[in-house]
């Protein structure tokens, strides 16, 4: 009995020593490790050390913020997250932080539920805006998400929305207007390899998918795309997008390609008005060294961008959009002498004033279905 107690005491002492040593190592690592402002893998700002005040201590906000600081700045945090994700995948987990883990490296964002009232309100605003601007040729481009087009790569047993039916309902609600409906699913049918239409690690469609739909839009507006040639260039082979960041799954890389007009006679000036900045290119190559490489298109999303060109026409285009439009806009550029790009999510000015400032001949809505169903900013801007 005495021998057993001695062994137990030795074990407890050894365990205590190891445990205390681990605590010391973690504390030392935490103290010596440089604190990060940004998580490249999660593409978000990390919590910093909160400032202690009597009021923050009294209302509990200091401890809450301090816990966030410890969680975000914990040593080897990225490796711990990566290890946890790997274990989850090994045990057959189908979802990680609201991202579905699909087959062949595909990651899928959850689809937004269809709210009939919200959709009716937004489309009613679109119809009203179209009737008030009858002289403007208007088109609607609403892309389904990858989970609709590449459903065979979804994990088994995952419930999903019928986005094909949802798009039909939106189309029907626009029938009382002159808005031309550009059927993205129909445009995608010509693509032999559907896997080229969406990124594996990001929620956006690819430049190839945007080009397929662009051809349908150009046909609707009777633009002669045979006179305008385009070149595709791969600018990155190391892209890991928003879904990779959200899920912590970094097993696959995507390629990013850009599409540019071939004509050397055309020149462009892209004006970022609030930033008081101008450039002669649609692309920001510096973003390729950042986590969110999709921002290579225009450097990201802005409230308003004005594109002027020496194109030999008087066409002026208004683009109301989310980030899906960013890779398509360079394809539209040769057909317009001026393009005004408005992202309603960031736009706070009066759209009526903008309509008076520019003599628009064309207007296009370019959205991914998830954004269109979840965001209310388009309705607010159309009614401003």
C-alpha positions in Angstrom: 0.0 0.0 0.0 2.8 2.3 0.9 4.6 1.6 -2.4 1.4 2.4 -4.3 1.0 5.7 -2.4 4.6 6.6 -3.2 4.1 5.9 -6.9 0.9 8.0 -6.9 2.7 10.9 -5.1 5.6 10.8 -7.6 3.1 10.8 -10.5 1.3 13.8 -9.0 4.5 15.7 -8.5 5.7 14.9 -12.1 2.4 15.9 -13.5 2.4 19.1 -11.5 5.9 19.9 -12.7 5.1 19.3 -16.4 1.8 21.2 -16.1 3.5 24.2 -14.4 6.3 24.0 -17.0 3.7 24.2 -19.8 2.1 27.2 -18.2 5.4 28.9 -18.0 6.2 28.1 -21.6 2.8 29.4 -22.8 3.1 32.6 -20.7 6.7 33.2 -22.0 5.6 32.5 -25.6 2.7 34.8 -25.2 4.9 37.6 -23.8 7.6 37.2 -26.4 5.5 36.6 -29.4 4.8 39.6 -31.5 1.2 40.5 -31.5 -0.5 40.5 -34.9 -3.0 43.1 -36.2 -4.3 40.9 -39.0 -5.0 37.2 -39.5 -4.0 36.4 -43.0 -5.7 32.9 -42.8 -9.0 34.3 -41.6 -8.8 37.6 -43.4 -9.9 39.7 -40.4 -8.5 42.2 -37.9 -7.4 40.5 -34.6 -8.3 41.8 -31.2 -5.7 44.0 -29.5 -5.0 44.5 -25.8 -7.9 46.5 -24.3 -7.3 49.6 -22.3 -8.2 49.2 -18.6 -10.6 51.7 -17.1 -12.8 51.7 -14.0 -15.9 51.9 -16.2 -14.9 49.0 -18.5 -14.1 46.9 -15.4 -17.4 47.7 -13.9 -19.6 46.9 -16.9 -17.6 43.8 -17.7 -16.5 45.0 -21.2 -12.8 44.8 -20.2 -12.9 41.1 -19.3 -14.9 40.4 -22.5 -12.4 42.2 -24.7 -9.5 40.7 -22.8 -10.8 37.2 -23.5 -11.0 38.1 -27.2 -7.4 39.4 -27.0 -6.2 36.2 -25.4 -8.1 34.0 -28.0 -6.9 36.0 -31.0 -3.3 36.4 -29.8 -2.7 32.9 -28.4 0.7 31.5 -29.5 0.6 29.1 -32.4 -3.1 29.9 -32.8 -3.2 29.3 -36.6 -1.5 25.9 -36.2 -4.0 24.9 -33.4 -6.9 25.9 -35.7 -5.4 24.0 -38.6 -5.0 20.9 -36.5 -8.6 21.1 -35.2 -9.9 21.5 -38.8 -7.8 18.5 -39.9 -9.2 16.3 -37.1 -12.8 17.5 -38.0 -12.3 16.4 -41.6 -10.8 13.0 -40.6 -13.9 12.2 -38.4 -16.2 13.1 -41.4 -17.4 16.5 -40.4 -19.4 18.1 -43.3 -19.4 21.7 -42.1 -16.8 24.1 -40.6 -17.9 27.6 -39.5 -20.9 27.6 -41.8 -18.9 26.4 -44.8 -19.7 23.0 -46.3 -16.7 20.8 -46.9 -17.3 19.3 -50.4 -15.7 16.7 -52.6 -12.6 17.3 -54.7 -11.5 20.2 -52.6 -14.6 22.4 -53.2 -15.9 24.5 -50.3 -19.4 25.9 -50.4 -21.0 28.8 -48.6 -24.5 28.3 -47.1 -27.3 29.5 -49.3 -29.5 32.4 -48.2 -33.1 31.6 -47.6 -35.6 33.0 -50.0 -37.8 35.7 -48.4 -40.7 36.4 -50.7 -41.6 39.7 -49.2 -38.1 41.0 -49.3 -37.6 39.9 -52.9 -40.9 41.5 -53.9 -39.9 44.8 -52.3 -36.6 44.9 -54.0 -37.9 43.8 -57.5 -40.7 46.4 -57.1 -38.1 49.1 -56.7 -36.2 47.8 -59.7 -39.4 47.8 -61.8 -40.3 51.3 -60.7 -36.8 52.6 -61.4 -36.9 51.0 -64.9 -40.3 52.7 -65.7 -38.9 56.0 -64.6 -36.0 55.6 -66.9 -37.6 54.0 -70.0 -35.0 55.4 -72.3 -32.3 53.3 -70.6 -31.7 49.7 -71.7 -31.6 47.7 -68.5 -30.6 44.1 -67.8 -30.4 41.9 -64.8 -27.6 39.4 -64.1 -28.1 37.3 -61.0 -25.7 34.4 -60.7 -26.5 31.3 -58.7 -24.0 30.1 -56.2 -21.5 27.3 -56.7 -23.7 24.9 -54.6 -26.4 25.2 -57.3 -24.1 24.7 -60.3 -21.8 22.1 -58.7 -24.3 20.3 -56.5 -22.7 16.9 -57.2 -19.6 18.1 -55.2 -21.7 18.9 -52.1 -21.3 16.6 -49.1 -24.1 14.0 -48.9 -27.2 14.9 -46.8 -26.8 18.6 -47.0 -30.0 20.5 -47.5 -29.9 23.3 -50.0 -32.2 25.9 -51.5 -33.6 25.4 -55.0 -31.8 28.4 -56.5 -33.0 27.6 -60.0 -36.6 28.0 -58.9 -35.6 31.2 -56.9 -34.1 32.8 -60.0 -37.3 31.9 -61.9 -39.4 33.7 -59.3 -37.2 36.8 -59.5 -37.4 36.7 -63.3 -41.2 36.5 -63.0 -41.4 39.5 -60.7 -39.5 41.6 -63.2 -41.7 40.7 -66.2 -43.8 43.9 -65.8 -40.8 45.9 -66.8 -38.4 46.3 -69.7 -35.6 44.7 -67.8 -33.9 42.1 -69.9 -33.3 38.8 -68.0 -29.8 37.3 -68.5 -30.1 33.6 -67.7 -26.7 32.7 -66.1 -27.6 29.0 -65.9 -28.3 29.0 -69.6 -25.0 30.8 -70.2 -23.1 28.2 -68.2 -24.4 25.4 -70.4 -21.8 26.1 -73.1 -19.0 25.5 -70.6 -17.7 21.9 -71.0 -15.9 21.9 -67.7 -18.3 23.2 -65.0 -15.5 23.2 -62.4 -14.0 26.2 -64.3 -17.0 28.3 -63.3 -16.4 28.7 -59.6 -13.3 28.7 -57.3 -12.8 25.8 -54.9 -11.8 28.0 -52.0 -13.8 31.2 -52.6 -17.5 32.2 -53.0 -17.0 34.1 -56.2 -17.5 32.9 -59.8 -14.4 32.8 -61.9 -13.5 35.2 -64.7 -14.4 32.4 -67.2 -18.0 32.2 -65.8 -18.3 36.0 -65.9 -17.1 35.9 -69.6 -19.8 33.3 -70.5 -22.5 35.5 -69.0 -21.0 38.7 -70.5 -21.4 37.1 -74.0 -25.1 36.6 -73.2 -25.5 40.2 -72.0 -23.7 41.6 -75.0 -26.0 39.6 -77.3 -29.0 41.0 -75.5 -27.7 44.5 -76.1 -26.8 43.7 -79.7 -23.1 44.4 -79.2 -20.8 42.9 -81.8 -18.3 40.9 -79.7 -16.6 39.6 -82.8 -15.1 43.1 -83.3 -13.7 43.2 -79.8 -11.1 40.5 -78.9 -10.1 39.7 -75.3 -7.0 38.1 -73.7 -7.0 36.0 -70.6 -4.0 36.0 -68.3 -3.4 33.9 -65.2 -2.1 36.2 -62.5 -2.1 33.9 -59.5 -1.9 30.2 -58.7 -1.9 30.6 -54.9 -5.4 32.0 -54.3 -7.1 30.8 -51.1 -10.4 32.7 -50.8 -13.1 33.6 -48.3 -14.3 30.1 -47.8 -10.8 28.8 -47.0 -10.4 31.6 -44.5 -13.7 31.0 -42.8 -13.3 27.2 -42.6 -9.6 27.1 -41.8 -9.1 24.6 -44.7 -6.0 25.4 -46.7 -5.5 22.2 -48.6 -6.1 23.6 -52.1 -5.1 26.6 -54.2 -7.1 28.3 -57.0 -5.9 30.2 -60.0 -7.1 33.7 -60.7 -7.3 34.9 -64.3 -8.0 38.4 -65.7 -9.7 39.2 -69.0 -8.6 42.4 -70.8 -9.6 43.9 -74.1 -7.0 43.2 -76.8 -7.2 46.5 -78.6 -4.2 48.6 -78.1 -6.0 51.7 -79.4 -8.3 51.8 -76.3 -7.2 53.6 -73.1 -9.0 53.9 -69.8 -9.0 56.1 -66.8 -10.4 54.7 -63.6 -11.4 57.3 -61.1 -11.9 56.5 -57.4 -13.6 59.7 -56.5 -13.8 59.6 -52.7 -10.2 58.4 -52.6 -9.2 61.2 -55.0 -7.2 58.6 -57.0 -6.9 57.7 -60.7 -5.3 54.8 -62.5 -5.1 53.5 -66.1 -5.7 49.9 -65.2 -8.6 47.8 -64.0 -6.3 45.7 -61.8 -4.4 46.2 -58.6 -1.5 43.7 -58.8 -0.3 44.7 -55.3 -3.4 42.8 -53.9 -1.9 39.5 -55.2 0.5 39.7 -52.3 -2.3 40.0 -49.8 -4.7 37.3 -48.5 -7.7 38.4 -50.4 -6.3 38.1 -53.9 -9.7 38.5 -55.5 -9.2 42.3 -54.8 -6.9 42.3 -57.8 -10.0 43.4 -59.6 -10.1 47.2 -59.0 -8.5 46.8 -55.6 -11.7 45.7 -54.0 -15.2 47.2 -53.6 -15.8 51.0 -53.5 -19.0 53.0 -53.3 -18.5 54.6 -56.7 -16.0 54.2 -59.6 -16.1 56.1 -62.8 -14.4 54.6 -65.9 -13.7 56.9 -68.9 -12.4 55.7 -72.2 -11.6 56.8 -75.7 -14.1 54.2 -77.1 -15.7 55.4 -80.3 -19.3 55.5 -79.1 -21.6 57.6 -76.9 -22.8 54.7 -74.7 -22.8 55.4 -70.9 -23.4 52.5 -68.5 -24.6 52.4 -64.9 -23.6 49.3 -63.0 -25.4 48.4 -59.8 -23.6 45.5 -58.3 -21.8 43.4 -55.7 -18.3 42.0 -56.0 -19.3 39.4 -58.7 -19.3 42.3 -61.2 -15.7 43.2 -60.6 -14.2 40.7 -63.0 -16.8 41.3 -65.7 -16.6 45.1 -65.9 -13.3 45.1 -68.0 -15.1 43.1 -70.6 -17.9 45.7 -70.9 -15.4 48.6 -71.1 -14.8 48.6 -74.9 -18.5 49.2 -75.6 -18.9 52.3 -73.4 -17.2 55.7 -73.4 -18.1 55.9 -69.7 -19.1 53.4 -67.0 -20.3 54.5 -63.6 -20.0 51.6 -61.1 -22.1 51.9 -57.9 -22.0 49.4 -55.0 -25.1 50.0 -53.0 -23.6 48.4 -49.9 -21.3 51.4 -49.6 -23.0 54.1 -51.6 -24.6 56.8 -49.5 -25.2 59.6 -52.0 -28.4 60.3 -53.9 -28.9 58.1 -57.0 -31.4 60.6 -58.5 -28.6 63.3 -58.6 -26.3 60.7 -60.3 -29.0 60.0 -62.9 -29.2 63.8 -63.6 -25.4 64.1 -63.8 -24.9 61.3 -66.4 -26.9 60.6 -69.6 -27.0 56.8 -69.2 -27.9 54.7 -72.2 -27.6 51.4 -70.4 -27.9 49.9 -66.9 -27.1 46.5 -65.5 -27.6 44.8 -62.2 -24.8 42.2 -61.5 -25.3 40.2 -58.3 -24.7 36.8 -56.9 -28.0 35.4 -55.6 -26.9 35.1 -51.9 -26.1 38.8 -51.8 -29.2 39.8 -53.6 -31.4 37.8 -51.2 -29.7 39.0 -48.0 -28.9 42.7 -48.7 -31.4 45.6 -48.5 -29.1 48.4 -49.7 -30.1 48.1 -53.4 -33.7 49.0 -52.6 -32.6 51.9 -50.4 -30.3 53.3 -53.2 -33.0 52.9 -55.9 -35.4 54.8 -53.9 -33.0 57.6 -52.9 
